[in-house]
């Protein structure tokens, strides 16, 4: 058996050794956060590379955005496989494969000449690589250490999306300004590959074991919660969560890949546009923690609905920016829209893990998150097509708004998602 594979009773070996579960749990949280910063930051850096690549090759917006769409689709479709690999081989193998795919893809992109090469590297490989170090493995690993506090832990990790955007978008713009977009990809790819060394040196046996009291509780619950993928797919909550992921992702990702380009077209300098959107990372942390805090105070359903309302306000402010491109309008958009990107993710993950807990949780949750991948791919691709067709951002913004409204519906009508 692979040494990283979960053992039948992983808490037993660890319990025999003197260690502080709280300290180890925080270490695991830190590792998951750092990997998410890297993965999401590298993925979202595409928004900064969009204009230089389009100008270099003379491609339409839809052609270039198709790369981003393929990335989202590949990541979503790979989620069940990643969950299964995590169940069988553990975090070391999964995370190492993710860094290898990401670093290699960026290096290959630096030498690409044709659209299909970009789609293969930045689309397929980056999408799968981000998924290998993303929400599915992180949720499962953190669930072993935080148990009922998983929503708070996942809020911290999901906020890494914003931290990655804050760090890597301005950094990517600076690298492009100094070394060109090809040189920037070489530097980012090489740096990612170097990170494989410290990653492999981490104490993964300890990290994958989980807190003894949580592992014991899960072991006691397993006989009564013997979910399989097929039985989960027959439950209405499975498809409700799938639909929420799908429609919300359409709305968010119809806009996100084109935010920097939109701000530049509205009159903001490129570095200011990239930095402003990068600051969504700051507000995202507060948005994540705020929604999770509300979950504990007023309940899941009202907390999620409030997050959707704030997202809608952000979309409206983005629409107004084309006529009022000032600092305060831009700040309002970044705060409202940026703080809510993915803010529902921790609550959806906790809901899925509460309903479908068991030995096959990784496979089940990974399959549910296909909805996010499909929605992200369809949203970003449709957004590019709508912009090219209309030569305007207004139909795109309307499309995103309707999609976000559809994402709310499961929390209004499905009882299992209200608690």
C-alpha positions as MATLAB code, in Angstrom:
seq = 'XXXXXXXXXXXXXXXXXXXXXXXXXXXXXXXXXXXXXXXXXXXXXXXXXXXXXXXXXXXXXXXXXXXXXXXXXXXXXXXXXXXXXXXXXXXXXXXXXXXXXXXXXXXXXXXXXXXXXXXXXXXXXXXXXXXXXXXXXXXXXXXXXXXXXXXXXXXXXXXXXXXXXXXXXXXXXXXXXXXXXXXXXXXXXXXXXXXXXXXXXXXXXXXXXXXXXXXXXXXXXXXXXXXXXXXXXXXXXXXXXXXXXXXXXXXXXXXXXXXXXXXXXXXXXXXXXXXXXXXXXXXXXXXXXXXXXXXXXXXXXXXXXXXXXXXXXXXXXXXXXXXXXXXXXXXXXXXXXXXXXXXXXXXXXXXXXXXXXXXXXXXXXXXXXXXXXXXXXXXXXXXXXXXXXXXXXXXXXXXXXXXXXXXXXXXXXXXXXXX';
ca = [
       0.000    0.000    0.000;
       1.225    3.496   -0.749;
       2.533    5.185    2.359;
       0.263    8.182    1.788;
      -2.917    6.125    1.595;
      -5.396    6.626    4.434;
      -5.135    3.792    6.971;
      -8.072    1.933    8.438;
      -7.537    3.736   11.719;
      -5.140    6.612   11.074;
      -5.730    8.149   14.478;
      -4.328    5.082   16.227;
      -0.696    5.553   15.159;
      -0.754    9.244   15.847;
      -2.391    8.911   19.232;
       0.600    6.891   20.398;
       2.935    9.809   19.705;
       3.118   13.001   21.747;
       1.919   15.853   19.532;
      -0.357   18.841   19.857;
      -3.396   18.422   17.583;
      -4.119   22.159   17.553;
      -0.615   22.992   16.342;
      -0.722   20.295   13.666;
      -4.202   21.385   12.580;
      -2.984   24.958   12.126;
       0.012   23.690   10.166;
      -2.288   21.727    7.857;
      -4.454   24.823    7.464;
      -1.371   26.864    6.563;
      -0.250   24.354    3.940;
      -3.712   24.221    2.354;
      -3.872   28.016    2.348;
      -0.446   28.362    0.705;
      -1.283   25.810   -1.992;
      -4.566   27.565   -2.701;
      -2.824   30.942   -2.947;
      -0.476   29.507   -5.543;
      -3.090   27.566   -7.506;
      -5.788   30.184   -7.705;
      -3.310   33.029   -8.130;
      -1.639   31.338  -11.090;
      -5.012   30.485  -12.624;
      -6.451   33.983  -12.227;
      -3.248   35.591  -13.533;
      -4.664   34.766  -16.963;
      -6.761   37.933  -16.707;
      -3.541   39.984  -16.847;
      -2.088   37.966  -19.743;
      -5.310   38.190  -21.792;
      -4.609   41.516  -23.531;
      -0.883   40.925  -24.274;
      -1.610   37.492  -25.771;
      -4.553   38.831  -27.794;
      -2.417   41.671  -29.146;
       0.531   39.400  -29.913;
      -1.478   36.927  -32.011;
      -4.438   39.062  -33.095;
      -6.937   36.550  -31.713;
     -10.542   37.398  -30.860;
     -11.515   37.750  -27.213;
     -13.574   34.546  -27.408;
     -10.577   32.600  -28.741;
      -8.351   33.679  -25.884;
     -11.018   33.289  -23.206;
     -11.629   29.754  -24.488;
      -8.318   28.865  -22.820;
      -9.682   30.010  -19.462;
     -12.948   28.181  -20.117;
     -11.133   24.946  -20.856;
      -9.154   25.354  -17.637;
     -12.352   25.603  -15.589;
     -13.937   22.684  -17.436;
     -10.885   20.442  -17.046;
     -10.627   21.192  -13.347;
     -14.283   20.455  -12.764;
     -14.303   17.200  -14.695;
     -11.130   16.052  -12.926;
     -12.617   16.582   -9.445;
     -14.097   13.063   -8.999;
     -10.791   11.508  -10.076;
      -8.915   13.741   -7.652;
     -11.258   12.776   -4.829;
     -10.721    9.108   -5.600;
      -6.935    9.492   -5.798;
      -6.989   11.309   -2.461;
      -9.043    8.525   -0.895;
      -6.561    5.913   -2.154;
      -3.127    7.583   -2.109;
      -3.362   10.555    0.230;
      -2.362   14.207    0.004;
       1.357   13.935   -0.844;
       0.719   12.316   -4.237;
      -2.221   14.555   -5.105;
      -0.533   17.843   -4.206;
       2.769   16.903   -5.871;
       0.987   16.070   -9.122;
      -0.742   19.437   -8.948;
       2.487   21.435   -8.660;
       4.116   19.372  -11.408;
       1.228   20.041  -13.798;
       1.092   23.761  -12.995;
       4.815   24.437  -13.276;
       5.212   22.382  -16.436;
       2.196   24.020  -18.069;
       3.508   27.550  -17.491;
       6.950   26.684  -18.868;
       5.359   25.120  -21.975;
       3.155   28.186  -22.466;
       6.229   30.425  -22.624;
       7.198   28.700  -25.875;
       3.725   28.205  -27.378;
       2.868   29.565  -30.820;
      -0.601   28.221  -31.619;
      -3.972   28.439  -29.916;
      -4.215   24.671  -29.411;
      -0.919   24.761  -27.496;
      -2.314   27.404  -25.144;
      -5.492   25.364  -24.737;
      -3.492   22.255  -23.892;
      -1.095   23.935  -21.434;
      -3.028   26.837  -19.876;
      -6.368   25.128  -20.369;
      -6.132   21.417  -19.723;
      -2.958   21.160  -17.614;
      -3.482   24.282  -15.505;
      -7.136   23.434  -14.892;
      -6.326   19.933  -13.673;
      -3.261   21.171  -11.756;
      -5.280   23.774   -9.845;
      -7.902   21.146   -9.013;
      -5.184   18.846   -7.639;
      -4.247   21.488   -5.035;
      -7.720   22.975   -4.693;
     -10.988   22.694   -2.753;
     -11.637   18.953   -3.074;
      -8.406   17.647   -1.458;
      -8.269   20.603    0.935;
     -11.822   20.031    2.147;
     -11.211   16.338    2.811;
      -7.886   16.914    4.573;
      -9.153   19.793    6.716;
     -12.281   17.829    7.608;
     -10.031   15.333    9.420;
      -8.664   18.102   11.649;
     -11.467   20.630   12.095;
     -14.653   18.538   12.079;
     -17.617   20.811   12.885;
     -15.385   23.881   12.464;
     -14.726   23.009    8.837;
     -16.699   26.009    7.436;
     -14.394   28.436    9.270;
     -11.272   26.547    8.186;
     -12.491   26.401    4.594;
     -13.299   30.110    4.696;
      -9.652   30.798    5.425;
      -8.545   28.489    2.607;
     -11.098   29.803    0.117;
      -9.900   33.325    0.871;
      -6.595   32.204   -0.630;
      -8.255   32.793   -3.994;
      -8.248   36.464   -3.170;
      -4.793   36.399   -1.652;
      -3.477   34.729   -4.787;
      -5.141   37.374   -6.934;
      -3.764   40.164   -4.741;
      -0.206   38.835   -4.930;
       0.094   37.304   -8.370;
      -1.946   39.667  -10.558;
       0.169   42.774   -9.860;
       3.296   40.579   -9.801;
       2.377   39.143  -13.206;
       1.835   42.628  -14.609;
       5.255   43.726  -13.330;
       6.892   40.619  -14.836;
       5.158   41.274  -18.158;
       6.321   44.895  -18.148;
       9.952   43.850  -17.538;
      10.301   40.491  -19.309;
       7.324   40.256  -21.666;
       4.503   37.758  -21.295;
       6.670   34.796  -22.353;
       9.385   35.633  -19.833;
       6.749   36.063  -17.136;
       5.399   32.573  -17.801;
       8.914   31.096  -17.647;
       9.572   32.679  -14.262;
       6.219   31.663  -12.785;
       6.514   28.095  -14.098;
      10.081   27.591  -12.899;
       9.266   28.948   -9.445;
       6.326   26.563   -9.126;
       8.452   23.532   -9.999;
      11.038   24.508   -7.378;
       8.312   24.420   -4.717;
       8.007   20.652   -5.226;
      11.099   20.137   -3.050;
       9.729   21.635    0.216;
       6.300   20.149   -0.492;
       7.617   16.582   -0.619;
       9.608   17.141    2.587;
       6.513   17.867    4.703;
       5.358   15.270    7.323;
       2.445   13.948    5.305;
       1.939   10.838    7.464;
       1.134   13.110   10.356;
      -0.896   15.566    8.283;
      -3.078   12.869    6.686;
      -3.859   11.195   10.008;
      -6.309   13.751   11.352;
      -7.238   14.665   14.917;
      -7.804   11.425   16.893;
     -11.171   12.449   18.379;
     -12.528   13.453   14.949;
     -11.286   10.269   13.277;
     -12.908    8.150   16.024;
     -16.213    9.970   15.604;
     -16.161    9.514   11.838;
     -15.337    5.818   12.257;
     -18.375    5.384   14.519;
     -20.603    7.195   12.011;
     -19.517    5.231    8.947;
     -21.793    2.185    9.364;
     -24.861    4.430    9.367;
     -23.650    6.682    6.545;
     -22.501    4.191    3.898;
     -23.014    6.524    0.947;
     -21.905    5.517   -2.527;
     -21.760    7.818   -5.536;
     -24.881    6.227   -7.017;
     -26.905    6.501   -3.810;
     -25.783   10.114   -3.376;
     -26.870   10.947   -6.930;
     -30.362    9.731   -6.072;
     -30.590   12.310   -3.263;
     -32.114   15.691   -4.122;
     -29.432   17.528   -2.127;
     -26.761   16.243   -4.513;
     -28.346   17.944   -7.513;
     -29.301   21.040   -5.546;
     -25.670   21.576   -4.588;
     -24.612   20.791   -8.154;
     -27.023   23.426   -9.519;
     -25.878   26.044   -7.028;
     -22.252   25.483   -7.988;
     -23.142   25.519  -11.700;
     -25.228   28.686  -12.005;
     -23.215   30.717   -9.507;
     -20.000   29.853  -11.331;
     -21.538   30.938  -14.639;
     -22.374   34.350  -13.207;
     -19.050   34.918  -11.494;
     -16.808   33.637  -14.265;
     -18.677   35.337  -17.087;
     -17.282   38.514  -15.526;
     -14.018   37.605  -13.755;
     -11.752   36.814  -16.751;
     -12.619   40.154  -18.361;
     -12.565   42.436  -15.316;
      -9.068   43.821  -15.944;
      -9.807   44.338  -19.653;
     -13.142   45.973  -18.758;
     -11.465   48.385  -16.344;
      -8.809   49.281  -18.929;
     -11.515   49.950  -21.514;
     -13.312   52.089  -18.928;
     -10.227   54.330  -18.696;
      -8.090   52.904  -15.889;
      -4.311   52.364  -16.502;
      -3.355   48.652  -16.878;
      -1.349   48.378  -13.645;
      -4.053   50.205  -11.689;
      -6.703   47.914  -13.158;
      -4.723   44.788  -12.276;
      -3.922   46.065   -8.788;
      -7.526   47.107   -8.093;
      -8.840   43.700   -9.070;
      -5.997   42.156   -7.115;
      -7.281   43.886   -3.978;
     -10.341   41.705   -4.196;
      -8.048   39.312   -2.354;
      -8.053   41.521    0.713;
     -11.811   41.882    0.893;
     -12.384   38.229    0.013;
     -10.873   37.121    3.326;
     -13.350   39.280    5.229;
     -16.193   38.151    2.985;
     -15.407   34.488    3.564;
     -15.084   34.831    7.309;
     -18.101   37.120    7.484;
     -20.412   34.694    5.695;
     -19.172   31.789    7.835;
     -19.695   33.890   10.980;
     -23.228   34.709    9.874;
     -23.814   30.993    9.314;
     -23.229   30.393   13.006;
     -25.419   33.347   14.050;
     -28.442   33.405   11.735;
     -28.206   30.059    9.932;
     -27.056   28.800    6.555;
     -29.926   29.854    4.300;
     -30.068   33.561    5.259;
     -26.265   33.786    5.279;
     -26.038   32.439    1.735;
     -28.870   34.679    0.512;
     -27.149   37.744    1.960;
     -23.966   36.799    0.114;
     -25.913   36.604   -3.140;
     -27.461   40.029   -2.511;
     -24.007   41.554   -2.049;
     -22.793   39.888   -5.266;
     -25.722   41.411   -7.143;
     -24.875   44.878   -5.825;
     -21.308   44.363   -7.036;
     -22.502   43.445  -10.542;
     -24.637   46.588  -10.682;
     -21.658   48.730   -9.622;
     -19.529   47.146  -12.342;
     -22.194   48.095  -14.880;
     -22.154   51.708  -13.628;
     -18.354   51.951  -13.865;
     -18.466   52.445  -17.635;
     -20.196   55.781  -17.046;
     -18.675   56.712  -13.695;
     -15.058   55.426  -13.738;
     -14.036   56.929  -10.414;
     -12.203   55.582   -7.382;
     -15.239   55.192   -5.138;
     -17.318   53.307   -7.676;
     -14.349   51.023   -8.344;
     -13.856   50.475   -4.608;
     -17.509   49.585   -4.151;
     -17.349   47.035   -6.949;
     -14.177   45.406   -5.619;
     -15.615   45.189   -2.102;
     -19.040   43.833   -3.065;
     -18.193   41.532   -5.955;
     -14.689   40.574   -4.839;
     -15.637   39.762   -1.252;
     -18.305   37.307   -2.345;
     -16.409   35.319   -5.018;
     -16.430   31.821   -3.603;
     -17.859   33.006   -0.284;
     -20.502   30.295   -0.495;
     -17.933   27.574   -1.146;
     -17.110   26.736    2.493;
     -20.796   26.434    3.401;
     -21.517   24.242    0.386;
     -18.549   22.029    1.226;
     -19.646   21.706    4.859;
     -23.216   20.919    3.768;
     -22.050   18.187    1.392;
     -19.766   16.659    4.017;
     -22.515   16.672    6.621;
     -24.990   14.927    4.305;
     -22.680   12.539    2.442;
     -20.037   11.723    5.050;
     -18.358    8.382    4.716;
     -15.503    6.555    3.072;
     -16.431    7.770   -0.427;
     -16.831   11.418    0.503;
     -13.947   12.474   -1.744;
     -15.513   10.907   -4.816;
     -19.000   12.264   -4.029;
     -17.902   15.802   -3.247;
     -15.574   15.809   -6.241;
     -18.483   14.861   -8.485;
     -20.676   17.608   -7.046;
     -18.003   20.192   -7.800;
     -18.137   19.248  -11.467;
     -20.982   21.761  -11.449;
     -18.539   24.527  -10.571;
     -16.138   23.500  -13.316;
     -18.864   23.281  -15.939;
     -20.330   26.600  -14.849;
     -16.955   28.344  -14.819;
     -16.129   27.022  -18.282;
     -19.515   27.872  -19.776;
     -19.621   31.274  -18.085;
     -16.172   32.438  -19.187;
     -16.574   31.059  -22.729;
     -20.057   32.562  -23.099;
     -18.792   35.849  -21.715;
     -16.142   36.042  -24.434;
     -18.665   35.183  -27.147;
     -21.190   37.721  -25.867;
     -18.540   40.468  -25.840;
     -17.369   39.642  -29.377;
     -20.936   39.442  -30.647;
     -22.228   42.644  -29.038;
     -18.980   44.676  -28.802;
     -20.348   45.746  -25.439;
     -20.144   44.630  -21.841;
     -23.810   45.333  -21.063;
     -25.267   42.028  -22.394;
     -22.435   40.199  -20.615;
     -23.269   41.850  -17.299;
     -26.986   41.079  -17.749;
     -26.139   37.430  -18.478;
     -24.046   37.235  -15.305;
     -26.795   38.811  -13.212;
     -29.441   36.316  -14.353;
     -27.085   33.403  -13.693;
     -26.385   34.546  -10.138;
     -30.110   34.840   -9.483;
     -30.571   31.260  -10.705;
     -27.814   30.168   -8.330;
     -29.921   31.363   -5.398;
     -32.949   29.238   -6.222;
     -31.839   25.943   -4.602;
     -31.456   27.724   -1.255;
     -34.976   29.066   -1.607;
     -36.736   25.811   -2.485;
     -34.654   22.821   -1.284;
     -35.207   21.983    2.420;
     -31.878   20.135    2.842;
     -29.956   23.339    2.064;
     -31.760   25.504    4.591;
     -30.095   24.177    7.753;
];
